[in-house]
Amino acid sequence: MASVAVLGTGIMGAAMTRNLLKNGHAVAVWNRTRSRAEPLAADGATVAGSAAEAVDGADVIITMLDGGETALSALGHAVPSLRQGQVWAQMGTVGIASIPDLAGFAAKHGLTFVDAPVQGTKQPAEQGTLVVLAAGPQNARPVVDPVFDAVGSTTHWLDEDGASGTATRLKLAAVSYAISLTAVIAESVALTKGLGLDPSLLGEVLAGGPLDNVYLQVKMKAMVNDDFTASFAVDNAEKNTRMIHAAAESAGVRVDVNDAAGARLRRVLDQGHGDEDMAATYRASFPG
């Protein structure tokens, strides 16, 4: 079992920490807002007062933070406690442009860098069924595989160099699908309601047909019931749309649906609902 430091205990980081603990790993946690990390003490985690304290002695450092700059800042504050050979698994969603800086920092401080963003939201994180998209050297895998197995059902090793950004590029493509699909569902539900119909009828019409899927039914139900308990919050989804746009632009690809989804999410942010689930993009179809 590994000694793991988890930096970032939001919705995803907290759930991942609990699964690491259930699988016998020793876990130290740190969060910029300490109160969000403190409940994990009841599960057996050590709540650190600083990032440096959290990583001290850890075999694996996980960053589950909001973007590359935040991850780099956290590791920067942890420098006094970093040691040669520690594995840094960057598991949050970051922009492609951030990867060289993250990998460069790791190399400078003797860390083994593994780019390993996860596919999935709150429920799979709680169930330990995330999909891990990973890129990193062969010698890191015996160390991180048990960690990844504790938080996910599948690990896809995509490249032997974390600095390639292969895992992050695939993650951005996958999350683009989820965000855009949510916006499409929201517009259809809103249109049904706007045309004077019970929006639940839409689910009945689509159920069991070729356009039906579990994600459609879950998000549609949330919209119909005005239940926007966060699984993947609006503010995070909106930031992701900007990362996706930047990645697409660098590749000469247009992502019109992603960009439209981002505009919808920004309207919801302006309405003051940034901490709600991204299903709240439904709100963007109506006056604020």
Order of alpha helices (4+ residues) and beta strands (2+ residues): beta-alpha-beta-alpha-beta-alpha-beta-alpha-beta-alpha-beta-beta-alpha-beta-alpha-beta-alpha-alpha-alpha-alpha-alpha
